[in-house]
Each structure stands twice: as C-alpha cells, then as structure tokens.
Amino acid sequence: MKPLRIFIFFVSVALLLFLLAVLFPGQGITLSTSVHFKFMNLSDLSHPDQDRDDRVRELWSASTVTEDPEAEFDLPGPESPIMEAPVEDLTVKTLPIKELHGKELPRRDLPRRKPSVEKPSIKSPLVLPANTDSLKQSVYRISFAKGADDLLDPFFSELQGLLGGSVARTRIMHFGDSQIENDRMTALIRYRLQKQFGGSGTGLVPAIPLYGGNMAYRQEQEGEWLRYTFFRKRDSSIKHNVYGIMGAFTSVPSPRDDQWPSLHYTFNTSRHNGTVDRIRVFLHSYVREAALNFEVNDTITDTIINIPDGFSVADYRHNAPVKELCLSLDLPQGGRIYGISFESYRGLQMDNIAMRGGSGLVFTKMNREQQMKMMEYLSPGLIILQYGGNVVPYINPARYQQSFKRELDFMKELCPGVPVIVIGPADMSRKVKGFFESYPGVEPVRDALKQACMDAGFAFWDLYEAMGGHNSMPSFVKTDPPLANTDYIHFSNLGINLVGEMFYNALMLEYYEYQSKNSNLAAGSN
C-alpha cells in the first residue's frame, strides 16, 4: 500500500472517532439489561476539578514535618532546648501502693535493688511556636455547635494548670479508623503538646498489637496470646460484649509448668514517646488469687498478688524512665488485658485507639459498665473521634447521622462535661473514565457527621475541606514526595504528619484565643 493511502486511512479513522465522540450520547446506549455501550466523550479529555496542586503546595510550604513525627526540618532559630523528663523523688521501696477496686493489695517479699535516680536529658528538635495572627491566616478552623464556643475551655484550663503546676495530668483520647493506625497522626499531635505542656509516653496500647514497628518500643511475648476485636469482623466464639474502651482485648493464657506468660518491652528512651515512668495495666481475671509481676531493667521490682476476679487496674510507678520491662501474669484460668498505658506520672497523655474498618458506631453496643470503669481511671480532658472513611461507599448518610448522634450522646454519659471534637473523613478517590475523582459519598457523609456533632453540642474539624476539598486527594498522591498512597484513600507517613500538624495548629489557635480572652477578662477586673 502506498504511503498516501496509509495516511488517508489513518486520517479517516481519526475523523470517524472524532464524530463518534461528538455524536455518541454521554450516558451511553443500553441495548439490554446486560449490554451497555459507552464511548469516550470530548469532555473526558479534560478534568477541570482534578488539579488541587496549588492548595497542596501551600500546605506543604507552610509545614515543618518530616516522616518522623518527633522531627522537623532544620529551620533558622535558637538551639533546640533540652527537655528533662519529670521524675518523682521516690525510691522503689516507697513506690505508691497500686490500686485494684480501691483496695491495697499485698506484695510478695521480693529482692529489690534501688535503681539510679539520675534524670535523663532528652534532646529533641525545636518545635517552632505559632502565634494567633499567623495561624489565622493559614489554619482551617474548628467549627463549634451553636452556643458552644467555650466547649474547649475546661480542657484549655487543664493545659494552663499543667504549665502553672496546679494540675498534675490530663489526657486526650484519639479514636479513629485505619487512617490513624499504628500511632499515625496522633504521634505528632502528642509530641507537640507534650513538648509544650509536659508529659511523655504513648498512652494506651493493646497488649498484642496488630502491627509491629512502633517507634517507642520493641515488643516480644511468651505464651499463646490472642487478640479479639469488637469492631469489623467479630469472633463468634466470644459470647460477651465486654471489650473495654479500646473495643478490643487480649486473651491472657494460663500458666504452664509454672511458667507465667509474659510481655517483654525494650523502650527507645531517646524518643519522647519511649520515655515512661508509669505503667498501668487494665485487666480482667476469671478467678481470685491472680498475680502480676513487674520486672524492670532485669530486676523484679514489684509483684501484685491476690488480684480479685473481674476488672481491675494495676498502677506501677518507677523513679526513673524504664528501659526494659517484663510483665508476667499468673492468671490461673486465664483472663483479659483491655490495654496497657505507658505514661509519665505528670503532664499530658494522648492515646491512639485505631479501629480498622470501624465507623465509630461500636461504643453503644459494648458493655457500658466496663467502659465507664475504664474512663473513670483514664479521666480524659478531651476526646477526639475520627471516622467516616469506611462509611462513604456503603452506608446511607442520613442513617449514619442518626446512629453517630447516639454515639455522641453515649460519650456524654461516659464522660460528663468532657468536650468532644469530631474529625471528618479525608477526601477519597476512585477512578472514573481514566481519572481519579472524589467518591460521591464523601461530602454527604462529612455533612452527616458534622450535623450529628452540631446537634450533640460538640465541635467538628473538616479534614476534607482543610486538605482542599473536592478532588484534592490526587494532588496529595502525585506530589513529590508523595503525601498519600496510591490507593487514593490513605495518607503516606509524611502526609499524615502534615494532616496532624494542620489539626494541631487549629487546636492551638483556639487555645491562644482562650488565653487572650482570659487575659482581657483579668485585665478588665483590675
């Protein structure tokens, strides 16, 4: 075939395709219930809503985060301060008695060694302070229910008390789905708050984690430990609904051949979240006469005996940061651990409680009495609920709003007077005609969560709008370095730290305005 004829052939095919693109119905042609034809439309060649690069560049340029939540870019400024972990002036022999059901429990007479009381110094990167004026220009603000502008004042008062010494400790409980799994997002918020208001440690963790790689510690265990969750797919062999406030528990095996099952931890004391001098174990024994042994730095420092049956809490305090820990349990017929809290005795704690696949609708379905007992011990000053992503493709938004409102009302009963901030879902994308675009359910689910929050009298932070709104996720994926994964749903480690910084700045803006308001009131009264 001659070249001219080949050229004419390709031009003819191109013209035919062009005419089909112009004339073919955009919705396609249906021939039967099982046969439907669609053809590329000219409008598919452009996607005006796809590009949110400017918003992402704006967020990224204003950020100081790295993949490590406890590190930041080297920016001009003073040398990083040295943060000393708070240490109680105690020896092992004068450790406070642990409490279980409010009763003092006897100890076995064990050899003890007084450890060093040297205070460790933790050098860490500088956390650059923000001020109200700069935050107002860049922060997507928290929304409050009508008449609830002072919702966070009780929590901010506790923060002020931490700085002034009138308050010993407070706590934030951060619940969420897989978006925050393995301490993601929480770690950065916790670190910055603890640097400003004191405290260290990770807070609540499961006895057997779903994932390894925790930056705060390395964990091993001996014995046949099993983990059960109330969220997502439940094990049908568990007939009760007593799972604790984390919605999960670890089954403790019975001792075998006088060998107690044990959990071993090696803490990374160079990190803020790996500096621990208080350990609390939330447990359940099936029978009386159980025992729990704490071995710290290769020395048996305390053993609790005659633990009663049912729910109890073991509270162990050390006079210096713990480097090595072995928890051994003698539960004759087994038992449960609802969570272990690695804390500092003073300052702020923040828990990361991730429920993979969860929608935040489990609290009202679990045993109320046991959750209330745990909350009494934990005594949070602020609760954060971050859900919605798992609901987007499946659940009717109106039904979700009604169900989530019930959960918020239940939180009021569990923790009267404790403020709640709901964080809405991030943008999520699916591929349509070769382009990634937002799921149509993202905004309706976001609106449902926000309305439930407003009806309950709480606060809402719109992550979807904060990151750029409709079709913003593709820009997070394609930026260099990537801020989101190629599933177009989950953030990368760098991206989730950026999001954590955005929320932290929003929270701090409210705190600074609280400070300013109180200063003005004090000045006016003089």
C-alpha positions in Angstrom: 0.0 0.0 0.0 1.3 3.4 -0.9 2.2 5.9 1.8 -0.5 8.4 0.7 -3.2 5.8 1.0 -2.0 4.8 4.5 -2.1 8.5 5.5 -5.6 8.9 4.2 -6.7 5.7 6.0 -5.5 7.0 9.4 -7.0 10.4 8.9 -10.3 8.8 8.0 -10.3 6.7 11.2 -9.4 9.7 13.3 -12.3 11.7 11.8 -14.7 8.8 12.4 -13.6 8.5 16.0 -14.0 12.3 16.4 -17.5 12.2 15.0 -18.4 9.3 17.4 -17.0 11.3 20.3 -19.2 14.3 19.4 -22.4 12.5 18.5 -22.4 9.5 20.9 -24.6 10.1 23.9 -22.6 10.9 27.0 -24.7 8.5 29.1 -24.1 5.7 26.6 -26.6 3.4 24.9 -28.3 0.5 26.7 -29.3 -2.4 24.4 -30.5 -4.7 27.2 -30.1 -5.2 31.0 -26.7 -6.8 30.4 -25.4 -4.8 27.4 -24.5 -1.2 27.7 -22.2 0.8 25.3 -20.3 3.9 26.2 -17.8 5.9 24.1 -15.2 8.4 25.1 -16.7 11.9 25.2 -14.6 15.1 24.4 -15.3 16.3 27.9 -13.4 13.3 29.3 -10.2 14.7 27.8 -10.2 17.5 30.4 -10.8 17.3 34.1 -11.0 20.9 35.5 -11.6 19.8 39.1 -8.6 17.4 39.1 -5.9 19.9 39.9 -5.5 20.9 43.5 -1.8 21.3 43.3 -1.7 24.9 44.5 -3.5 24.0 47.7 -1.1 21.1 48.4 1.9 23.3 47.7 0.5 26.0 50.0 0.1 23.4 52.9 3.5 21.8 52.3 5.4 25.1 52.1 4.0 26.2 55.5 4.8 22.9 57.2 7.9 21.7 59.2 7.1 18.0 59.3 9.1 15.0 58.2 8.2 11.3 58.2 9.3 11.1 61.8 6.6 12.8 64.0 9.2 13.8 66.5 11.5 15.6 64.0 11.2 18.7 61.8 13.0 20.4 59.1 16.1 22.3 60.2 14.9 25.9 60.2 16.8 29.1 61.4 16.3 29.7 65.1 17.7 29.1 68.5 19.3 25.8 69.5 16.9 23.1 70.4 16.1 23.1 74.1 16.8 20.2 76.4 13.6 18.7 77.8 14.0 16.9 81.1 11.5 14.1 81.8 9.7 14.7 85.0 10.9 12.3 87.7 9.4 11.8 91.1 11.7 11.9 94.1 11.0 8.3 95.1 12.8 5.1 95.6 11.5 1.7 94.7 10.8 0.9 98.4 8.5 3.8 98.7 6.6 3.3 95.4 2.9 4.0 95.9 0.6 1.1 96.5 -1.2 0.0 93.3 -5.0 0.1 93.5 -7.4 -2.6 92.4 -11.0 -1.8 93.2 -9.7 0.8 95.7 -8.1 -1.8 97.9 -4.5 -2.0 98.9 -3.0 -5.3 97.8 -0.3 -7.3 99.4 3.1 -8.0 97.8 5.4 -10.9 97.8 8.6 -10.3 99.7 11.0 -10.0 96.7 14.6 -8.8 96.5 14.8 -5.2 95.3 17.5 -3.1 94.0 17.4 0.7 94.2 17.9 1.9 90.6 19.7 5.0 89.6 17.7 8.2 90.1 19.7 10.2 87.5 17.4 12.4 85.5 17.8 11.7 81.7 18.0 14.5 79.3 16.1 14.2 76.0 17.4 16.3 73.2 14.8 16.9 70.5 14.3 19.1 67.5 12.9 22.6 68.1 9.1 22.9 67.9 8.6 26.3 66.4 5.9 28.3 68.2 3.0 29.6 66.3 1.1 32.8 67.1 -2.5 33.7 66.8 -2.1 36.1 63.9 -0.1 33.7 61.7 -2.4 30.8 62.5 -5.5 32.8 61.5 -4.0 33.2 58.0 -3.3 29.6 57.4 -5.5 27.4 59.6 -8.8 25.7 58.7 -10.7 26.3 61.9 -12.6 24.1 64.2 -16.4 24.6 64.0 -18.5 24.7 67.2 -22.2 23.9 67.8 -24.4 26.9 68.4 -23.8 28.3 71.9 -20.8 26.0 72.4 -18.0 28.4 71.6 -16.5 27.8 75.0 -16.7 24.0 74.7 -12.9 23.5 74.9 -12.4 25.9 77.9 -12.3 23.2 80.5 -9.6 21.3 78.6 -7.7 24.5 78.0 -7.9 25.3 81.7 -6.2 22.0 82.4 -3.5 22.8 79.9 -2.9 26.1 81.8 -2.9 24.2 85.0 -0.1 21.9 83.7 2.0 24.9 83.0 1.3 26.5 86.3 1.6 23.3 88.4 -1.9 23.3 89.7 -2.9 20.3 87.5 -0.8 17.2 87.6 -2.0 15.5 84.5 -4.7 15.4 81.7 -5.4 13.2 78.8 -6.6 13.2 75.2 -8.2 10.0 73.8 -7.9 9.9 70.0 -10.3 7.3 68.5 -10.3 6.6 64.7 -10.2 4.1 61.9 -7.3 2.8 59.9 -6.3 6.4 58.9 -4.7 6.8 62.3 -3.5 3.2 62.7 -0.1 2.5 64.4 0.0 5.9 66.1 -0.2 7.8 62.8 -1.4 11.4 63.2 -1.7 11.0 67.0 2.1 10.8 67.4 2.8 14.2 66.0 0.0 15.9 67.9 1.0 14.2 71.1 4.7 15.1 70.7 4.0 18.8 70.2 1.5 19.0 73.0 3.8 17.2 75.4 6.7 19.4 74.4 4.6 22.4 75.3 2.7 21.2 78.4 4.8 18.3 79.7 4.4 14.5 79.7 5.8 11.6 77.7 4.9 8.1 76.7 2.5 6.6 74.2 -0.6 6.3 76.4 -2.9 3.3 75.9 -1.7 0.4 73.6 -3.0 -3.1 73.1 -1.2 -5.9 74.8 -0.8 -7.6 71.4 -0.6 -5.0 68.6 -1.9 -5.6 65.1 1.3 -4.2 63.6 4.9 -4.1 64.7 7.3 -1.2 64.1 6.3 1.0 67.0 8.9 3.8 67.3 8.6 4.0 71.1 9.4 0.4 71.9 10.2 -3.1 70.7 7.9 -5.9 71.9 8.0 -9.7 72.3 5.8 -12.1 74.1 5.9 -15.6 75.6 2.8 -17.8 75.6 -0.3 -18.2 73.4 -1.8 -14.7 73.5 -4.8 -14.0 71.3 -6.3 -10.6 70.2 -10.1 -10.1 69.8 -11.8 -7.0 68.4 -15.4 -5.8 68.7 -15.2 -3.7 65.5 -15.1 -5.1 62.0 -15.4 -8.9 62.0 -16.0 -10.3 65.4 -15.0 -13.8 66.6 -18.3 -15.7 67.0 -16.7 -17.8 69.8 -16.8 -14.7 72.1 -20.4 -14.5 73.5 -20.0 -11.4 75.7 -19.6 -7.7 74.7 -17.0 -6.7 77.4 -14.2 -5.4 75.2 -13.1 -2.3 77.0 -13.0 1.3 75.7 -10.5 0.3 73.0 -13.0 -2.1 71.5 -10.5 -4.9 71.8 -8.9 -7.2 74.4 -6.1 -9.7 74.5 -6.7 -13.1 75.9 -4.1 -13.9 78.6 -3.1 -17.6 78.6 -3.0 -19.7 81.7 0.5 -20.5 83.2 2.0 -23.8 82.1 4.6 -25.7 84.1 4.9 -22.8 86.5 5.9 -20.6 83.5 4.0 -17.4 83.6 3.1 -15.9 80.2 4.9 -12.6 79.7 5.2 -9.5 77.6 8.7 -8.0 77.1 9.3 -4.4 76.1 12.5 -2.5 75.2 11.9 1.2 75.2 13.6 3.7 73.0 14.3 6.2 75.7 15.9 8.6 73.2 12.4 9.4 71.9 9.8 11.3 73.8 7.1 8.6 73.3 9.6 6.0 74.6 10.2 7.7 77.9 8.0 6.0 80.5 8.0 6.1 84.3 4.4 5.0 84.9 2.7 1.8 83.7 -1.0 0.9 84.1 -2.5 -2.4 83.1 -6.2 -2.7 82.6 -7.0 -6.3 83.2 -9.7 -8.9 84.0 -9.1 -12.1 85.9 -11.5 -15.0 85.8 -10.7 -16.1 89.3 -9.3 -14.7 92.5 -5.7 -15.2 93.7 -4.2 -14.0 90.5 -0.8 -12.2 90.4 1.1 -9.7 88.2 4.8 -9.2 88.2 6.8 -6.2 87.1 10.4 -6.8 86.2 12.2 -3.5 85.3 15.8 -3.4 83.9 16.3 -7.1 84.8 15.3 -6.6 88.4 12.0 -7.8 89.9 10.7 -4.5 91.4 7.1 -5.3 92.3 4.6 -8.2 92.3 0.9 -7.7 93.0 -0.8 -10.8 94.5 -4.4 -11.7 95.4 -5.8 -9.8 92.4 -9.6 -10.1 92.6 -11.7 -11.6 89.9 -13.3 -9.3 87.4 -12.0 -5.9 86.2 -9.0 -4.2 87.9 -6.2 -1.8 87.2 -2.5 -2.3 88.3 -0.7 1.1 88.6 3.1 0.8 88.7 5.4 3.9 89.1 9.2 3.9 88.7 11.5 6.6 89.9 13.4 6.8 86.5 12.5 6.1 82.9 12.0 2.4 82.2 14.4 0.9 79.7 13.5 -2.8 79.9 10.1 -4.2 81.1 8.8 -7.7 81.6 5.2 -8.1 82.6 4.4 -11.6 83.8 0.9 -12.7 84.7 -0.2 -15.6 86.9 -4.0 -15.8 86.0 -4.8 -19.4 87.0 -7.7 -19.7 84.5 -6.6 -17.0 82.1 -8.0 -13.6 81.7 -8.0 -10.4 79.5 -6.0 -7.3 79.1 -8.0 -4.4 77.8 -5.0 -2.1 77.4 -1.6 -1.1 78.8 -0.8 2.6 79.3 2.8 3.7 79.1 2.8 7.2 80.7 4.7 9.8 82.6 3.4 10.4 86.1 2.9 14.1 85.3 1.9 16.0 82.2 -0.3 15.3 79.2 -1.1 11.8 77.8 -2.6 11.1 74.4 -3.9 7.7 73.3 -4.1 6.4 69.8 -7.1 4.0 69.6 -7.4 2.8 66.0 -10.3 0.6 64.9 -9.5 -0.7 61.4 -12.6 -0.9 59.3 -14.6 0.9 62.0 -17.3 3.6 61.6 -17.4 4.8 65.2 -20.7 3.0 65.9 -19.4 0.4 68.5 -19.4 2.2 71.8 -23.2 1.9 72.4 -23.0 -1.8 71.6 -20.3 -2.7 74.1 -20.7 -3.3 77.8 -21.5 0.1 79.3 -20.4 -0.6 82.9 -16.9 -1.7 82.0 -16.3 1.2 79.7 -17.4 3.6 82.4 -14.9 2.0 84.8 -12.1 2.4 82.4 -13.0 6.0 81.7 -13.0 6.7 85.5 -9.4 5.6 85.7 -8.3 7.3 82.5 -10.1 10.6 83.2 -9.8 12.3 79.8 -9.9 16.0 79.4 -10.6 15.8 75.6 -12.0 13.1 73.3 -11.3 13.1 69.5 -13.4 10.9 67.2 -12.1 10.5 63.6 -14.4 8.3 61.5 -16.4 8.3 58.3 -14.0 6.9 55.6 -15.3 3.4 55.9 -18.9 4.6 55.6 -18.5 6.5 52.3 -19.1 3.7 49.8 -21.7 1.8 51.8 -23.9 3.5 54.4 -26.8 5.9 53.9 -25.7 9.3 55.2 -29.0 10.1 56.9 -28.9 6.8 58.8 -25.3 7.3 59.7 -26.0 10.8 61.1 -28.7 9.4 63.4 -26.5 6.5 64.5 -23.5 8.6 65.1 -25.5 11.1 67.2 -26.4 8.2 69.5 -22.7 7.5 69.9 -22.0 11.1 70.8 -24.8 11.1 73.4 -23.3 8.0 74.8 -20.0 9.7 75.2 -21.7 12.4 77.2 -22.9 9.7 79.6 -19.5 8.0 79.8 -17.6 11.3 80.4 -19.9 14.1 81.6 -18.6 17.5 80.8 -15.7 16.3 78.6 -15.5 18.1 75.2 -15.5 16.0 72.0 -14.0 17.0 68.7 -15.1 15.0 65.6 -12.7 14.9 62.7 -14.4 14.2 59.4 -13.2 12.0 56.6 -10.4 12.9 54.2 -11.0 13.1 50.5 -11.2 9.6 48.9 -10.8 9.0 45.2 -12.0 6.4 42.7 -11.1 6.1 39.0 -13.8 7.3 36.6 -13.1 7.4 32.9 -9.4 7.2 33.5 -9.3 10.0 36.1 -9.3 9.8 39.9 -12.2 11.8 41.4 -13.8 12.0 44.8 -16.3 9.4 45.9 -19.8 10.9 45.6 -20.5 9.9 49.2 -17.6 11.8 50.8 -19.4 15.1 51.2 -22.8 13.6 52.3 -21.0 11.6 55.0 -19.0 14.6 56.1 -22.2 16.6 56.3 -23.9 13.8 58.3 -21.0 13.7 60.8 -20.9 17.5 61.2 -24.7 17.8 61.7 -24.6 15.0 64.3 -21.8 16.9 66.0 -23.7 20.2 66.0 -26.8 18.5 67.3 -24.9 17.0 70.2 -23.3 20.4 71.1 -19.7 19.4 70.3 -17.0 20.6 67.8 -16.1 19.5 64.3 -12.9 19.8 62.2 -13.4 19.3 58.5 -10.3 17.4 57.2 -11.9 17.1 53.7 -12.0 20.9 53.3 -8.8 21.5 55.2 -6.9 19.5 52.6 -8.5 21.2 49.6 -12.0 19.7 49.3 -13.3 18.0 46.1 -10.7 16.0 44.1 -7.8 17.1 46.4 -6.6 13.5 47.1 -4.9 13.0 43.7 -2.7 16.1 44.3 -1.6 14.5 47.6 -0.7 11.3 45.7 1.2 12.8 42.9 3.2 15.5 44.8 6.9 14.8 45.3 7.5 13.3 47.8 4.0 11.7 47.9 1.7 12.8 50.7 -0.8 9.9 50.1 -0.7 6.3 48.9 -1.7 5.1 45.5 -4.9 3.6 47.0 -6.1 7.3 46.9 -7.5 6.8 50.4 -4.7 6.7 53.0 -2.1 9.3 53.6 1.6 8.4 53.5 3.7 8.8 56.7 4.7 12.3 55.5 1.1 13.2 54.6 -0.4 12.1 57.8 2.1 14.1 59.8 1.1 17.1 57.7 -2.5 16.5 58.5 -1.6 16.1 62.2 0.2 19.4 62.1 -2.9 21.1 60.5 -5.1 19.8 63.3 -2.6 20.7 66.0 -2.4 24.3 64.6 -6.2 24.5 64.6 -6.4 23.4 68.2 -3.6 25.8 69.2 -5.4 28.7 67.6 -8.4 28.0 69.8 -6.1 27.8 72.8 -4.3 31.0 72.1 -7.7 32.8 71.7 -8.7 31.3 75.0 -5.6 32.7 76.6 -6.2 36.1 75.1 -9.8 36.1 76.3 -8.8 35.2 79.8 -6.1 37.9 79.9 -8.6 40.5 78.8 -11.1 39.4 81.5 -8.4 39.5 84.1 -7.3 43.0 83.0 -10.9 44.2 83.0 -11.5 43.1 86.6 -8.5 45.0 87.9 
